[in-house]
Amino acid sequence: MNSKELLLINFEEVRRRSIKVWKSIGEEYLFWKPDPGAMSCIEMIRHVLEGENIYHHIVLHKGDLGDFESPLKSNPYTSVEDELKNAQPYREKFLKMVHGFSAKELDEMYITRKHLGQHRKLGDYLLRIAYHEAVHTGQLLDYLRTVQTTRPKIWD
C-alpha cells in the first residue's frame, strides 16, 4: 500500500466511525451541549463537515483561506441525514483531490498558514484533517456518556 492509499483509507475509516457516532445521537440530544460555550451535537457535526470543505479550500490554495465562506454555513440545522446529504458533494470533491496527489506531491508540497505558524508537508497536513474529525468524534462520545445514553461500538 502506498501513502496515498493509506491516507484515503484513513479518511474513509475516520468518517465511517464518525457516522456511526453521529447516527447514534437521539433526536432529543441533537441540540444538547454540556455548557453554554460548547457546540451542540449537531453544531459539532456541521463543524466537522464544514471543516473538511474549508481544509479542501486551504489545500487547493496552499494555505490561503482568503475570504472563503462555507456553503453549508447558512443551512438550518435539521438532522444528521440532512447534514451528510448536504456535505456529500464536497466530500466527493475532497476525496477526488486527495486521490489526485502523487507521492511526490504529498512529500514535497507544503501548506503554509503564516498567521497560525503552520508550515507542513501536504501529507502531514492531510493527516491532521482526519485527526480533527477524530477528536470531535471523541468529544461526541463524551457528550453521549455525559447524558447517559447508549454509545456505539466504534472499535470493530
N, C-alpha and C positions, 0 to 999 in steps of 0.2 A: 504494500500500500504506500502511495506517495503522500507528501504533505498536504496537497490539495484535497485528496480523498479523505484524509483524516480530519481536515477542517470541516468538510461537508458532512461527514458522519457525526462530528461533534455538534454542529448546528442542528442537525435533524434529531439527535438524541436529546439535546437540551430542550428543544421545542416539544418533542413528544412527551417528555416528563412534565414540562410546564403545563401543557394542555390537560394532562391527567389531573394536575392540581387545580387548574382553573375550572374545569368542568365539575369538580367535586364540591365547589363552593355553592352552598344552597342559596337560592334566590334571596332568602331573608338575611344573608350575610354579605351580599354583593356591595352594599354601601357602608358596611361596618368598617370602622377604623379604631385602632387602640387608643388614640388620643387626637385632640383637635389639630395638631400639627402634622399628623401622618396622612398618608394616602389611604383611601378606602381600597377594598379588594379590587373593585372594577377600575379604579383610577390607576392602580399599580399594573394591572393587565394592560391597560391602554398605554401606560408609560413604557412598558417593555416593547409593545408592538410599534409605538411611535419611535422609540429609541432605535430600533433596528433600521427604520426608514431614515432617521437622521444620520445614523452611522453610515448608511449606504451613501448618502449625500457627501458626508465628510470624506469617505474613501475615494469617491469619484473625483473630488476636488482636492485630494491630497492634504486634507486637514482644514481646509477653509469652509466653514459653515455659512459664511456670508449672511444674507437675510432670509435664509431658508426657513419656511414655516411648514410644519407637518400638515398634510391634507386631512389627517384624522382629527386634528385639534378641535374643530367646531362640531363634530358629530355628537349627538346626545348619547349619554351612557344608557344602554338598554340591557344587553345580555352578553354573555361570553360568546355565544354563537355569532352575534352581530359584530362583535369586536374582531373575531377571527375572520369572518367573511369580508369585512371592510379592509382588513390589513393584508389579505391573501395576495392581491396583485403586487403589492410592494414586497412581500416576502419572496414571491417568484422572481422578481427583478433582482433582488438582493442575492439570492442563491445563484442565479444565472451569472451575475457579476463575479461572484466568488469562483464559480466553475470556470470562468474565462481566464483566470490568472494562471500564469505559468509558475513553475517552481522558482525560476529566476526572479520573477516579479515579487513573489512572496518574500524572498530573501533580500532583494536589493532595493525595492521601492520603499520609501519612507512616508509616514503620515506625521506631519508636524503641526501641532497646535500650540503655537508660541505662548498664547495667553494662559494656557494651562500647564506650560512647561513640559509638554509631551513631544517626544521625538522617537517614534517606534517603527520598526520594520513592519511592513504590511502584514505578514503572517502573524506576528505578535499582536498587532492591533486587532486583527480579526478574532483571535482567541479571546481577547478582552471583551469583545462584543458578546460572545457566548457566555462569558463569566458574568457579565452584567445581568443577563437574563436568569442565570442560575442563582445568583444572590437573591434576586427578587422572588424567585420561586421558593427559596428557603424562607424568606420573610412571610410569604403567604402561608406556608406550612405552620409557621409560628402563630400567625393570626388564627388559623383553624384550631390549633392547640389551645389558644387563649379563650376562644369561645366554646371550647369543649365539644367540638363536633368531630365527626369521623374524618380522618386524614387518609388519602390514598397511599397505597404502597408504590413508591416510585423506584424502588431498588429491585427491579425484576431482572 
